[in-house]
Amino acid sequence: VENAIDAGARRIDVRIEEAGSRLIEVRDDGSGMSVEDLPLAFAAHATSKIRSLDELESVATMGFRGEALASIASIAQVSMSSRRACDSHGWILSPNESLECRPTAHPVGTTVTVADLFYNTPARRKFLRTERTEFAQIDQLMRRFALAHPGIGFSLTHQGRLVFELSPLPHAQLAEQMPARIEALLGAEFLNRARRIDSAASGLSLSGWVADPAYARSTTDQQLFFVNGRIVRDRLIGFAIRRAYADVLHHARQPAYVLVLDLEPRAVDVNVHPTKAEVRFRDARAVQDFIFREIHRALAQGAVAGAHQESGVERASRGAPAFGAGMGRGERGNGWSGTASMPSSAPSSSVQGYLSLLAASAAVPQSVDECLSSVQEPSQAQQPTQDMPPLGYAVAH
């Protein structure tokens, strides 16, 4: 899937059987490959994406190591078919049988088929989890790809049943249509309880949604963070987000968010983890402070997105995309920002902004005047002593 994204695909279709243990097929409409490059794709550590040391220090592609196809071909039956727009026909290569390419009928793009996983090492099959668990992992991964790249259409089919299908979103309409994709993949409740973030400073851009503290969950399944379109689970990023929620979230609960961080490729090293799940920032402190500041500001002042967004049914009645309509990610490096993002009705003062935050998890007055009118001035005999904490201590701590 990552290679398909690098190839400029506008649509990626994934078909699996028995949760991938029997069949995995990935088809894209990208640029395709030449007959000379097909055998090299299965050579260990061979890649066309890194041509110099400078490019290695500023990786802008999803893949770059040249390990995946060679590794998969060593433990499964693999075939690859591809065709470029300038070719009259496609070519197919089955490295388990022969390194000789054969002509084949194929549309522009590439199809990779992986069958009989661990056919030659059956002892490893016992380490696979149940079919339900393995499928859930694939489903979650595909949904994350769909959120990270709204400019690409995705579909997932399991055992002949279509699990989901999303059309690509035009970049010009990303701000208007991205909420529909998030609702389709994460549910309407998340979107209704989420606050929009769209900010940039010092070469960093952060966009996406963070959920109200009242929407906190017991698991981390809705903690999605993308760096330059790459799915990451980085401890530094996680710490910054937890710190932003520290004053309003119980330590045993987990915040929910979908965020995209864009920065120059040279400012981040993606080649530090075997699965590319972690990254290293050249100025980690600046990134951490930026993420903390913007999320903290959104929680304190941002308006709840759901209060200003029409429901999926209302969108469908106007012909706007609902579940079946697309989600993808536009041009890389542009996040989900746009001038037509969710309207904001943020309070004009920090006091009222904080009251709006508390209102999401407890019944409190909705305005400063109502709040102050409910507090009676203490008499002389009721003045607090040194042993009594000041008013608001429980809220602040």
Long-range contacts (C-beta under 8 A, 24 or more apart in sequence): 1-26, 1-142, 1-145, 2-62, 2-63, 3-62, 3-63, 3-68, 3-110, 3-112, 4-28, 4-30, 4-110, 5-62, 5-145, 5-149, 5-152, 5-229, 6-30, 6-49, 6-61, 6-62, 6-63, 7-31, 7-32, 7-109, 7-110, 9-109, 9-152, 10-151, 10-152, 10-153, 10-168, 11-152, 11-153, 11-154, 11-155, 11-168, 12-145, 12-152, 12-153, 12-154, 12-155, 13-154, 13-155, 13-157, 14-138, 14-142, 14-154, 14-155, 14-156, 14-157, 15-156, 15-157, 15-158, 16-135, 16-138, 16-156, 16-157, 16-158, 17-158, 17-159, 18-131, 18-159, 19-131, 19-132, 19-133, 19-134, 19-135, 19-138, 19-158, 20-114, 20-117, 20-134, 20-135, 20-138, 21-117, 21-118, 21-125, 21-128, 21-131, 21-134, 22-115, 22-116, 22-117, 23-113, 23-114, 23-115, 24-113, 24-114, 24-115, 24-117, 25-111, 25-112, 25-113, 25-114, 26-111, 26-112, 27-109, 27-110, 27-111, 28-109, 28-110, 28-111, 29-107, 29-108, 29-109, 30-109, 30-110, 31-84, 31-85, 31-108, 31-109, 32-82, 32-83, 32-84, 32-85, 32-87, 32-90, 32-108, 32-109, 32-110, 33-80, 33-82, 33-84, 33-110, 34-84, 34-87, 35-91, 35-101, 38-80, 38-82, 38-91, 38-93, 38-101, 39-93, 39-95, 39-99, 39-101, 41-69, 41-80, 42-69, 42-70, 42-73, 42-78, 42-80, 42-93, 42-95, 42-99, 43-70, 44-70, 45-70, 46-70, 56-271, 57-266, 57-269, 58-264, 58-265, 58-266, 59-265, 59-270, 59-271, 60-228, 60-265, 60-332, 62-229, 62-230, 64-271, 65-271, 69-112, 72-114, 75-117, 75-118, 75-119, 75-120, 75-121, 75-124, 76-114, 76-115, 76-116, 76-117, 76-118, 76-119, 77-114, 77-115, 77-116, 77-119, 78-112, 78-113, 78-114, 78-115, 79-112, 79-113, 80-110, 80-111, 80-112, 80-113, 81-106, 81-110, 81-111, 82-106, 82-109, 82-110, 82-111, 83-107, 83-108, 83-109, 83-110, 84-108, 139-163, 140-221, 141-231, 143-185, 144-224, 144-231, 145-231, 146-181, 146-185, 146-327, 146-328, 147-181, 147-182, 147-185, 147-224, 147-226, 147-258, 147-327, 147-329, 148-226, 148-229, 148-230, 148-231, 148-260, 148-329, 149-229, 149-328, 149-329, 150-174, 150-177, 150-178, 150-181, 150-326, 150-327, 150-328, 150-329, 150-330, 150-336, 151-328, 151-329, 151-330, 151-331, 152-328, 152-329, 153-326, 153-328, 154-327, 154-328, 164-323, 165-324, 166-324, 166-325, 166-326, 166-327, 166-328, 167-321, 167-324, 167-325, 167-326, 167-327, 168-326, 168-328, 169-326, 169-327, 169-328, 169-329, 169-330, 171-330, 171-331, 171-334, 174-330, 174-334, 174-336, 174-338, 175-336, 175-337, 175-338, 175-339, 175-340, 175-341, 176-320, 176-338, 176-340, 177-320, 177-321, 177-325, 177-326, 177-327, 178-327, 178-336, 179-305, 179-309, 179-342, 180-312, 180-315, 180-320, 180-321, 180-322, 180-325, 180-327, 181-321, 181-325, 181-326, 181-327, 181-328, 182-209, 182-258, 182-327, 183-312, 183-322, 183-323, 184-312, 184-322, 184-323, 184-324, 184-325, 184-327, 185-327, 186-222, 186-258, 188-306, 188-311, 188-312, 189-215, 190-215, 190-222, 190-256, 191-305, 191-306, 191-309, 192-304, 192-305, 192-306, 192-307, 192-309, 193-304, 193-305, 193-306, 193-360, 194-256, 194-258, 194-304, 194-305, 194-306, 195-298, 195-299, 195-302, 195-303, 195-304, 195-305, 196-298, 196-302, 196-305, 196-341, 196-342, 196-344, 197-259, 197-294, 197-295, 197-298, 197-302, 198-335, 198-336, 198-337, 198-338, 198-341, 199-294, 200-337, 201-290, 202-286, 202-290, 203-263, 203-264, 203-267, 204-261, 204-262, 204-263, 204-286, 204-287, 204-290, 205-260, 205-261, 205-262, 205-263, 205-335, 205-337, 206-259, 206-260, 206-261, 206-262, 206-290, 206-291, 206-294, 206-335, 207-259, 207-260, 207-262, 207-335, 207-336, 207-337, 208-257, 208-258, 208-259, 208-260, 208-335, 208-336, 209-257, 209-258, 209-259, 209-305, 210-255, 210-256, 210-257, 210-259, 210-295, 210-298, 210-299, 211-255, 211-256, 211-257, 212-299, 212-304, 212-357, 212-360, 212-361, 213-245, 213-248, 213-249, 213-255, 213-299, 213-357, 213-360, 213-361, 214-360, 214-361, 215-256, 216-249, 216-250, 216-253, 216-254, 216-255, 216-256, 217-253, 217-254, 217-256, 218-252, 218-253, 218-254, 219-254, 220-254, 222-256, 222-257, 222-258, 223-254, 223-255, 223-256, 223-257, 224-257, 224-258, 224-259, 225-257, 225-259, 225-260, 225-261, 226-259, 226-260, 226-261, 227-261, 227-262, 227-263, 227-268, 227-270, 227-279, 228-261, 228-262, 228-263, 228-265, 228-268, 228-332, 228-333, 229-260, 229-329, 229-332, 229-333, 230-270, 230-276, 230-279, 231-277, 232-276, 232-277, 232-278, 232-279, 233-277, 233-278, 234-278, 234-279, 235-278, 236-281, 236-284, 236-287, 236-288, 237-261, 237-287, 237-288, 237-291, 239-288, 240-287, 240-288, 240-289, 240-291, 240-292, 240-295, 241-291, 241-292, 241-295, 243-292, 244-291, 244-292, 244-295, 244-296, 244-299, 245-295, 245-299, 247-396, 248-299, 248-357, 248-361, 257-295, 259-291, 260-335, 260-336, 261-287, 261-291, 261-335, 262-333, 262-334, 262-335, 263-287, 299-357, 300-350, 300-353, 300-354, 300-357, 301-346, 301-347, 301-350, 301-353, 302-344, 302-346, 303-342, 303-343, 303-344, 303-345, 303-346, 303-356, 304-360, 305-342, 307-345, 308-342, 308-343, 308-344, 308-345, 309-342, 358-395
